[in-house]
Amino acid sequence: MTLPARNRPGRLLERAFQREPMVAEFDELFERMNRFLESAAPAWGETAAWTPLADLREIDEAYEVQCELPGLQREDIDVEVSERDLHITGDLKEREREGILRRTTRRTGRFDYRALLPADVKAEDVHANLSDGILTVTIPKAQSAKPRHIEIEG
């Protein structure tokens, strides 16, 4: 049994893509995707900043961030705190080595860690300490953000 020409597999698909309105819609969709990818990804030749591993925990009086930054010195790291935002940036330079590097899994280059803190903080009282490749940033809570015990009357 033979099928009519219009129902053969592939033919319907070919005709669908020959329609002008649909082609215009796909062109617009591809253009929008390209713009999105260009804005989200770095340009060719640039390297994207990587995000170091970190823990953010809350204790009674403060927030504490522990960020893994092995091989870095204090002067290679920049820590900024605003009302509710913590931003840690820096650059991990690749060491000069002899011989041919056959394989590497170490990250190098620009890094960027951001955290939105759950409540207002005392930005002027923030302390940072770098020890054994772990950067610890202690961010005291603002007075209004601290929990307060309320006595029940009556």
N, CA and C atoms as an extended XYZ file, in Angstrom:
462
Properties=species:S:1:pos:R:3:atomname:S:1:resname:S:1:resid:I:1 pbc="F F F"
N         0.835       -1.175        0.000 N   MET     1
C         0.000        0.000        0.000 CA  MET     1
C         0.882        1.241        0.000 C   MET     1
N         0.599        2.175       -0.832 N   THR     2
C         1.368        3.413       -0.895 CA  THR     2
C         0.575        4.541       -0.272 C   THR     2
N         1.300        5.445        0.304 N   LEU     3
C         0.676        6.593        0.944 CA  LEU     3
C         0.619        7.773       -0.016 C   LEU     3
N        -0.379        8.609        0.104 N   PRO     4
C        -0.402        9.819       -0.721 CA  PRO     4
C         0.822       10.675       -0.425 C   PRO     4
N         1.259       11.463       -1.380 N   ALA     5
C         2.472       12.271       -1.271 CA  ALA     5
C         2.438       13.206       -0.074 C   ALA     5
N         1.280       13.755        0.224 N   ARG     6
C         1.229       14.724        1.322 CA  ARG     6
C         1.375       14.084        2.694 C   ARG     6
N         1.185       12.791        2.832 N   ASN     7
C         1.272       12.134        4.130 CA  ASN     7
C         2.575       11.377        4.348 C   ASN     7
N         3.486       11.428        3.381 N   ARG     8
C         4.745       10.705        3.563 CA  ARG     8
C         5.556       11.330        4.695 C   ARG     8
N         6.188       10.487        5.497 N   PRO     9
C         6.996       11.023        6.590 CA  PRO     9
C         8.072       11.965        6.056 C   PRO     9
N         8.261       13.081        6.736 N   GLY    10
C         9.276       14.036        6.333 CA  GLY    10
C         8.731       15.128        5.444 C   GLY    10
N         7.794       14.836        4.601 N   ARG    11
C         7.244       15.828        3.682 CA  ARG    11
C         6.495       16.924        4.431 C   ARG    11
N         5.692       16.521        5.405 N   LEU    12
C         4.934       17.503        6.166 CA  LEU    12
C         5.882       18.438        6.905 C   LEU    12
N         6.953       17.889        7.480 N   LEU    13
C         7.937       18.687        8.186 CA  LEU    13
C         8.635       19.654        7.236 C   LEU    13
N         8.982       19.182        6.044 N   GLU    14
C         9.634       20.052        5.067 CA  GLU    14
C         8.744       21.228        4.708 C   GLU    14
N         7.476       20.967        4.489 N   ARG    15
C         6.553       22.041        4.119 CA  ARG    15
C         6.344       23.008        5.272 C   ARG    15
N         6.329       22.502        6.506 N   ALA    16
C         6.104       23.368        7.660 CA  ALA    16
C         7.214       24.400        7.789 C   ALA    16
N         8.463       24.003        7.518 N   PHE    17
C         9.582       24.918        7.658 CA  PHE    17
C         9.742       25.837        6.462 C   PHE    17
N         8.969       25.611        5.400 N   GLN    18
C         9.041       26.492        4.242 CA  GLN    18
C         8.101       27.677        4.390 C   GLN    18
N         7.219       27.648        5.352 N   ARG    19
C         6.295       28.756        5.556 CA  ARG    19
C         7.053       29.965        6.087 C   ARG    19
N         6.808       31.113        5.566 N   GLU    20
C         7.477       32.345        5.982 CA  GLU    20
C         7.217       32.729        7.441 C   GLU    20
N         5.967       32.723        7.908 N   PRO    21
C         5.757       33.149        9.305 CA  PRO    21
C         6.501       32.275       10.303 C   PRO    21
N         6.525       30.999       10.081 N   MET    22
C         7.196       30.117       11.028 CA  MET    22
C         8.707       30.323       10.977 C   MET    22
N         9.248       30.531        9.799 N   VAL    23
C        10.683       30.779        9.679 CA  VAL    23
C        11.038       32.066       10.416 C   VAL    23
N        10.209       33.073       10.274 N   ALA    24
C        10.458       34.333       10.968 CA  ALA    24
C        10.421       34.137       12.479 C   ALA    24
N         9.492       33.315       12.966 N   GLU    25
C         9.412       33.055       14.406 CA  GLU    25
C        10.651       32.328       14.912 C   GLU    25
N        11.129       31.342       14.129 N   PHE    26
C        12.341       30.630       14.545 CA  PHE    26
C        13.555       31.546       14.496 C   PHE    26
N        13.624       32.408       13.488 N   ASP    27
C        14.736       33.358       13.427 CA  ASP    27
C        14.737       34.269       14.645 C   ASP    27
N        13.560       34.745       15.039 N   GLU    28
C        13.451       35.597       16.217 CA  GLU    28
C        13.844       34.835       17.478 C   GLU    28
N        13.394       33.578       17.577 N   LEU    29
C        13.736       32.755       18.738 CA  LEU    29
C        15.247       32.540       18.827 C   LEU    29
N        15.893       32.205       17.704 N   PHE    30
C        17.344       32.005       17.709 CA  PHE    30
C        18.079       33.293       18.059 C   PHE    30
N        17.601       34.419       17.564 N   GLU    31
C        18.228       35.702       17.880 CA  GLU    31
C        18.112       36.015       19.367 C   GLU    31
N        16.940       35.760       19.950 N   ARG    32
C        16.752       35.985       21.385 CA  ARG    32
C        17.648       35.070       22.208 C   ARG    32
N        17.779       33.813       21.796 N   MET    33
C        18.654       32.874       22.508 CA  MET    33
C        20.111       33.328       22.419 C   MET    33
N        20.533       33.798       21.252 N   ASN    34
C        21.906       34.287       21.097 CA  ASN    34
C        22.180       35.479       22.005 C   ASN    34
N        21.236       36.416       22.066 N   ARG    35
C        21.415       37.578       22.947 CA  ARG    35
C        21.501       37.143       24.405 C   ARG    35
N        20.654       36.182       24.793 N   PHE    36
C        20.682       35.683       26.163 CA  PHE    36
C        22.024       35.029       26.483 C   PHE    36
N        22.484       34.157       25.594 N   LEU    37
C        23.748       33.465       25.840 CA  LEU    37
C        24.930       34.420       25.852 C   LEU    37
N        24.912       35.428       25.001 N   GLU    38
C        25.993       36.407       24.993 CA  GLU    38
C        26.025       37.209       26.282 C   GLU    38
N        24.849       37.515       26.829 N   SER    39
C        24.818       38.277       28.079 CA  SER    39
C        25.181       37.411       29.282 C   SER    39
N        24.885       36.114       29.217 N   ALA    40
C        25.128       35.221       30.351 CA  ALA    40
C        26.535       34.645       30.354 C   ALA    40
N        27.148       34.526       29.192 N   ALA    41
C        28.471       33.900       29.095 CA  ALA    41
C        29.511       34.948       28.706 C   ALA    41
N        30.748       34.759       29.106 N   PRO    42
C        31.788       35.714       28.728 CA  PRO    42
C        32.101       35.615       27.232 C   PRO    42
N        32.674       36.678       26.724 N   ALA    43
C        33.066       36.692       25.314 CA  ALA    43
C        34.191       35.691       25.079 C   ALA    43
N        34.346       35.272       23.840 N   TRP    44
C        35.416       34.328       23.515 CA  TRP    44
C        36.750       34.911       23.943 C   TRP    44
N        37.584       34.083       24.520 N   GLY    45
C        38.899       34.517       24.953 CA  GLY    45
C        38.927       34.937       26.416 C   GLY    45
N        37.789       35.327       26.966 N   GLU    46
C        37.727       35.674       28.380 CA  GLU    46
C        37.448       34.418       29.183 C   GLU    46
N        37.903       34.419       30.411 N   THR    47
C        37.587       33.292       31.277 CA  THR    47
C        36.601       33.762       32.338 C   THR    47
N        35.620       32.942       32.603 N   ALA    48
C        34.606       33.290       33.593 CA  ALA    48
C        35.184       33.127       34.994 C   ALA    48
N        34.716       33.947       35.905 N   ALA    49
C        35.133       33.820       37.295 CA  ALA    49
C        34.521       32.556       37.874 C   ALA    49
N        35.285       31.853       38.684 N   TRP    50
C        34.779       30.645       39.337 CA  TRP    50
C        34.381       30.993       40.763 C   TRP    50
N        33.538       30.158       41.327 N   THR    51
C        33.041       30.384       42.680 CA  THR    51
C        33.672       29.375       43.634 C   THR    51
N        34.375       29.855       44.659 N   PRO    52
C        34.989       28.921       45.609 CA  PRO    52
C        33.930       28.251       46.480 C   PRO    52
N        34.275       27.092       47.018 N   LEU    53
C        33.385       26.391       47.935 CA  LEU    53
C        33.295       27.180       49.240 C   LEU    53
N        32.080       27.284       49.779 N   ALA    54
C        31.901       28.078       51.001 CA  ALA    54
C        30.696       27.590       51.780 C   ALA    54
N        30.720       27.836       53.079 N   ASP    55
C        29.597       27.559       53.972 CA  ASP    55
C        29.171       28.873       54.607 C   ASP    55
N        27.872       29.098       54.670 N   LEU    56
C        27.315       30.254       55.365 CA  LEU    56
C        26.462       29.720       56.497 C   LEU    56
N        26.814       30.088       57.726 N   ARG    57
C        26.011       29.621       58.848 CA  ARG    57
C        25.650       30.800       59.734 C   ARG    57
N        24.558       30.621       60.457 N   GLU    58
C        24.068       31.654       61.356 CA  GLU    58
C        24.256       31.188       62.786 C   GLU    58
N        24.863       32.035       63.591 N   ILE    59
C        24.954       31.797       65.018 CA  ILE    59
C        24.179       32.920       65.711 C   ILE    59
N        24.056       32.881       67.021 N   ASP    60
C        23.209       33.834       67.737 CA  ASP    60
C        23.534       35.287       67.420 C   ASP    60
N        24.791       35.647       67.440 N   GLU    61
C        25.186       37.051       67.320 CA  GLU    61
C        25.647       37.453       65.922 C   GLU    61
N        25.871       36.477       65.025 N   ALA    62
C        26.491       36.830       63.742 CA  ALA    62
C        26.205       35.775       62.673 C   ALA    62
N        26.625       36.112       61.473 N   TYR    63
C        26.692       35.160       60.366 CA  TYR    63
C        28.165       34.865       60.149 C   TYR    63
N        28.461       33.634       59.786 N   GLU    64
C        29.852       33.254       59.567 CA  GLU    64
C        29.969       32.545       58.224 C   GLU    64
N        30.900       33.021       57.412 N   VAL    65
C        31.164       32.409       56.111 CA  VAL    65
C        32.566       31.831       56.155 C   VAL    65
N        32.666       30.560       55.789 N   GLN    66
C        33.968       29.916       55.649 CA  GLN    66
C        34.135       29.561       54.185 C   GLN    66
N        35.150       30.129       53.564 N   CYS    67
C        35.372       30.018       52.127 CA  CYS    67
C        36.730       29.360       51.874 C   CYS    67
N        36.748       28.310       51.045 N   GLU    68
C        37.988       27.598       50.752 CA  GLU    68
C        38.779       28.337       49.675 C   GLU    68
N        39.955       28.837       50.059 N   LEU    69
C        40.822       29.568       49.144 CA  LEU    69
C        42.278       29.130       49.331 C   LEU    69
N        42.582       27.872       49.050 N   PRO    70
C        43.946       27.393       49.264 CA  PRO    70
C        44.944       28.064       48.327 C   PRO    70
N        46.109       28.341       48.861 N   GLY    71
C        47.185       28.915       48.060 CA  GLY    71
C        47.129       30.422       47.908 C   GLY    71
N        46.175       31.068       48.552 N   LEU    72
C        46.058       32.527       48.434 CA  LEU    72
C        46.615       33.219       49.660 C   LEU    72
N        47.098       34.440       49.452 N   GLN    73
C        47.564       35.295       50.534 CA  GLN    73
C        46.506       36.362       50.802 C   GLN    73
N        46.588       37.006       51.953 N   ARG    74
C        45.616       38.050       52.312 CA  ARG    74
C        45.491       39.127       51.246 C   ARG    74
N        46.606       39.519       50.670 N   GLU    75
C        46.583       40.615       49.695 CA  GLU    75
C        45.933       40.218       48.357 C   GLU    75
N        45.699       38.920       48.147 N   ASP    76
C        45.063       38.447       46.916 CA  ASP    76
C        43.544       38.398       47.017 C   ASP    76
N        42.999       38.723       48.193 N   ILE    77
C        41.556       38.568       48.443 CA  ILE    77
C        40.954       39.917       48.809 C   ILE    77
N        39.769       40.198       48.280 N   ASP    78
C        39.042       41.411       48.604 CA  ASP    78
C        37.682       41.023       49.184 C   ASP    78
N        37.362       41.538       50.364 N   VAL    79
C        36.085       41.244       51.025 CA  VAL    79
C        35.324       42.551       51.189 C   VAL    79
N        34.081       42.559       50.689 N   GLU    80
C        33.219       43.740       50.828 CA  GLU    80
C        31.887       43.306       51.424 C   GLU    80
N        31.384       44.131       52.350 N   VAL    81
C        30.089       43.866       52.966 CA  VAL    81
C        29.271       45.145       52.904 C   VAL    81
N        28.030       44.997       52.444 N   SER    82
C        27.096       46.121       52.493 CA  SER    82
C        25.975       45.741       53.453 C   SER    82
N        24.829       46.391       53.361 N   GLU    83
C        23.750       46.148       54.309 CA  GLU    83
C        23.384       44.673       54.439 C   GLU    83
N        23.215       43.989       53.309 N   ARG    84
C        22.822       42.571       53.351 CA  ARG    84
C        23.598       41.734       52.353 C   ARG    84
N        24.713       42.217       51.853 N   ASP    85
C        25.425       41.528       50.782 CA  ASP    85
C        26.890       41.327       51.152 C   ASP    85
N        27.370       40.103       50.957 N   LEU    86
C        28.784       39.791       51.146 CA  LEU    86
C        29.365       39.462       49.778 C   LEU    86
N        30.512       40.057       49.466 N   HIS    87
C        31.142       39.851       48.164 CA  HIS    87
C        32.633       39.602       48.381 C   HIS    87
N        33.100       38.402       47.994 N   ILE    88
C        34.504       38.031       48.134 CA  ILE    88
C        35.044       37.800       46.727 C   ILE    88
N        36.100       38.521       46.374 N   THR    89
C        36.694       38.384       45.040 CA  THR    89
C        38.204       38.282       45.168 C   THR    89
N        38.830       37.912       44.083 N   GLY    90
C        40.279       37.852       44.053 CA  GLY    90
C        40.760       37.157       42.804 C   GLY    90
N        42.068       36.907       42.790 N   ASP    91
C        42.680       36.282       41.631 CA  ASP    91
C        43.707       35.266       42.118 C   ASP    91
N        43.512       34.021       41.722 N   LEU    92
C        44.448       32.957       42.066 CA  LEU    92
C        45.361       32.750       40.868 C   LEU    92
N        46.587       33.197       41.003 N   LYS    93
C        47.530       33.114       39.888 CA  LYS    93
C        48.116       31.708       39.791 C   LYS    93
N        48.289       31.260       38.559 N   GLU    94
C        48.883       29.950       38.334 CA  GLU    94
C        50.379       30.027       38.603 C   GLU    94
N        50.887       29.036       39.304 N   ARG    95
C        52.314       29.005       39.621 CA  ARG    95
C        53.123       28.595       38.399 C   ARG    95
N        54.338       29.121       38.324 N   GLU    96
C        55.236       28.692       37.250 CA  GLU    96
C        55.795       27.328       37.612 C   GLU    96
N        55.766       26.440       36.647 N   ARG    97
C        56.258       25.074       36.869 CA  ARG    97
C        57.230       24.692       35.777 C   ARG    97
N        58.076       23.782       36.122 N   GLU    98
C        58.969       23.226       35.106 CA  GLU    98
C        58.295       22.029       34.462 C   GLU    98
N        58.672       21.729       33.257 N   GLY    99
C        58.128       20.564       32.581 CA  GLY    99
C        56.804       20.857       31.906 C   GLY    99
N        56.199       19.813       31.407 N   ILE   100
C        54.937       19.920       30.681 CA  ILE   100
C        53.803       19.507       31.605 C   ILE   100
N        52.803       20.361       31.718 N   LEU   101
C        51.644       20.066       32.539 CA  LEU   101
C        50.728       19.140       31.744 C   LEU   101
N        50.579       17.920       32.189 N   ARG   102
C        49.780       16.919       31.481 CA  ARG   102
C        48.313       16.927       31.881 C   ARG   102
N        48.041       17.285       33.134 N   ARG   103
C        46.664       17.295       33.604 CA  ARG   103
C        46.574       18.193       34.826 C   ARG   103
N        45.508       18.943       34.927 N   THR   104
C        45.296       19.766       36.105 CA  THR   104
C        43.803       19.829       36.423 C   THR   104
N        43.492       19.834       37.696 N   THR   105
C        42.112       20.012       38.118 CA  THR   105
C        42.006       21.194       39.077 C   THR   105
N        43.117       21.882       39.299 N   ARG   106
C        43.115       23.051       40.169 CA  ARG   106
C        42.546       24.242       39.424 C   ARG   106
N        41.777       25.026       40.161 N   ARG   107
C        41.215       26.235       39.560 CA  ARG   107
C        42.193       27.380       39.736 C   ARG   107
N        42.295       28.195       38.709 N   THR   108
C        43.110       29.406       38.768 CA  THR   108
C        42.323       30.533       38.122 C   THR   108
N        42.820       31.729       38.281 N   GLY   109
C        42.170       32.883       37.680 CA  GLY   109
C        41.260       33.600       38.660 C   GLY   109
N        40.394       34.398       38.109 N   ARG   110
C        39.498       35.244       38.903 CA  ARG   110
C        38.407       34.419       39.582 C   ARG   110
N        38.157       34.708       40.865 N   PHE   111
C        37.059       34.042       41.569 CA  PHE   111
C        36.120       35.095       42.134 C   PHE   111
N        34.886       34.674       42.378 N   ASP   112
C        33.843       35.598       42.819 CA  ASP   112
C        32.828       34.820       43.644 C   ASP   112
N        32.660       35.209       44.910 N   TYR   113
C        31.665       34.594       45.785 CA  TYR   113
C        30.751       35.695       46.298 C   TYR   113
N        29.448       35.483       46.166 N   ARG   114
C        28.460       36.442       46.660 CA  ARG   114
C        27.446       35.709       47.529 C   ARG   114
N        27.028       36.372       48.584 N   ALA   115
C        25.986       35.814       49.443 CA  ALA   115
C        25.065       36.939       49.876 C   ALA   115
N        23.783       36.686       49.773 N   LEU   116
C        22.786       37.611       50.286 CA  LEU   116
C        22.478       37.184       51.709 C   LEU   116
N        22.737       38.067       52.653 N   LEU   117
C        22.549       37.738       54.054 CA  LEU   117
C        21.078       37.903       54.436 C   LEU   117
N        20.575       37.033       55.309 N   PRO   118
C        19.143       37.042       55.633 CA  PRO   118
C        18.641       38.289       56.352 C   PRO   118
N        19.500       39.040       57.020 N   ALA   119
C        19.055       40.215       57.769 CA  ALA   119
C        20.141       41.280       57.740 C   ALA   119
N        19.795       42.467       58.233 N   ASP   120
C        20.759       43.562       58.285 CA  ASP   120
C        21.920       43.207       59.209 C   ASP   120
N        23.088       43.747       58.869 N   VAL   121
C        24.306       43.439       59.628 CA  VAL   121
C        25.024       44.733       60.010 C   VAL   121
N        25.991       44.594       60.911 N   LYS   122
C        26.858       45.710       61.290 CA  LYS   122
C        28.100       45.649       60.392 C   LYS   122
N        28.056       46.318       59.268 N   ALA   123
C        29.143       46.252       58.295 CA  ALA   123
C        30.464       46.777       58.858 C   ALA   123
N        30.390       47.718       59.803 N   GLU   124
C        31.614       48.295       60.354 CA  GLU   124
C        32.334       47.351       61.323 C   GLU   124
N        31.668       46.278       61.784 N   ASP   125
C        32.261       45.355       62.754 CA  ASP   125
C        32.633       43.993       62.153 C   ASP   125
N        32.698       43.890       60.854 N   VAL   126
C        33.012       42.618       60.193 CA  VAL   126
C        34.488       42.297       60.377 C   VAL   126
N        34.771       41.022       60.640 N   HIS   127
C        36.149       40.555       60.796 CA  HIS   127
C        36.403       39.418       59.817 C   HIS   127
N        37.595       39.400       59.225 N   ALA   128
C        37.988       38.332       58.312 CA  ALA   128
C        39.334       37.776       58.744 C   ALA   128
N        39.471       36.440       58.644 N   ASN   129
C        40.695       35.768       59.041 CA  ASN   129
C        41.016       34.693       58.013 C   ASN   129
N        42.257       34.635       57.559 N   LEU   130
C        42.698       33.616       56.618 CA  LEU   130
C        43.680       32.695       57.324 C   LEU   130
N        43.320       31.407       57.425 N   SER   131
C        44.168       30.441       58.100 CA  SER   131
C        44.053       29.091       57.408 C   SER   131
N        45.186       28.523       57.027 N   ASP   132
C        45.246       27.207       56.382 CA  ASP   132
C        44.358       27.110       55.150 C   ASP   132
N        44.294       28.189       54.370 N   GLY   133
C        43.523       28.174       53.126 CA  GLY   133
C        42.032       28.366       53.307 C   GLY   133
N        41.588       28.647       54.532 N   ILE   134
C        40.170       28.893       54.802 CA  ILE   134
C        40.007       30.347       55.222 C   ILE   134
N        39.212       31.090       54.456 N   LEU   135
C        38.875       32.460       54.814 CA  LEU   135
C        37.602       32.415       55.646 C   LEU   135
N        37.679       32.929       56.857 N   THR   136
C        36.505       32.984       57.737 CA  THR   136
C        36.110       34.444       57.902 C   THR   136
N        34.884       34.765       57.499 N   VAL   137
C        34.361       36.126       57.628 CA  VAL   137
C        33.225       36.077       58.637 C   VAL   137
N        33.370       36.856       59.714 N   THR   138
C        32.347       36.932       60.760 CA  THR   138
C        31.642       38.271       60.621 C   THR   138
N        30.324       38.210       60.448 N   ILE   139
C        29.524       39.395       60.174 CA  ILE   139
C        28.487       39.536       61.289 C   ILE   139
N        28.706       40.459       62.240 N   PRO   140
C        27.754       40.614       63.343 CA  PRO   140
C        26.383       41.083       62.843 C   PRO   140
N        25.345       40.576       63.495 N   LYS   141
C        23.979       40.988       63.154 CA  LYS   141
C        23.711       42.375       63.721 C   LYS   141
N        22.867       43.105       63.023 N   ALA   142
C        22.406       44.390       63.555 CA  ALA   142
C        21.493       44.116       64.737 C   ALA   142
N        21.360       45.079       65.610 N   GLN   143
C        20.566       44.880       66.824 CA  GLN   143
C        19.146       44.430       66.493 C   GLN   143
N        18.546       44.998       65.458 N   SER   144
C        17.166       44.648       65.113 CA  SER   144
C        17.043       43.224       64.580 C   SER   144
N        18.136       42.639       64.096 N   ALA   145
C        18.083       41.290       63.522 CA  ALA   145
C        18.272       40.197       64.570 C   ALA   145
N        18.735       40.562       65.746 N   LYS   146
C        18.979       39.561       66.776 CA  LYS   146
C        17.662       39.092       67.381 C   LYS   146
N        17.553       37.784       67.662 N   PRO   147
C        16.339       37.309       68.313 CA  PRO   147
C        16.257       37.853       69.739 C   PRO   147
N        15.056       38.109       70.180 N   ARG   148
C        14.856       38.688       71.511 CA  ARG   148
C        13.802       37.872       72.223 C   ARG   148
N        14.055       37.515       73.458 N   HIS   149
C        13.101       36.752       74.250 CA  HIS   149
C        12.027       37.700       74.786 C   HIS   149
N        10.777       37.315       74.623 N   ILE   150
C         9.643       38.128       75.069 CA  ILE   150
C         8.962       37.421       76.231 C   ILE   150
N         8.862       38.121       77.349 N   GLU   151
C         8.162       37.568       78.515 CA  GLU   151
C         6.663       37.652       78.288 C   GLU   151
N         5.976       36.608       78.675 N   ILE   152
C         4.524       36.565       78.563 CA  ILE   152
C         3.923       37.064       79.856 C   ILE   152
N         3.044       38.023       79.742 N   GLU   153
C         2.406       38.620       80.928 CA  GLU   153
C         1.067       37.976       81.181 C   GLU   153
N         0.627       38.002       82.425 N   GLY   154
C        -0.723       37.600       82.748 CA  GLY   154
C        -0.912       36.296       83.360 C   GLY   154
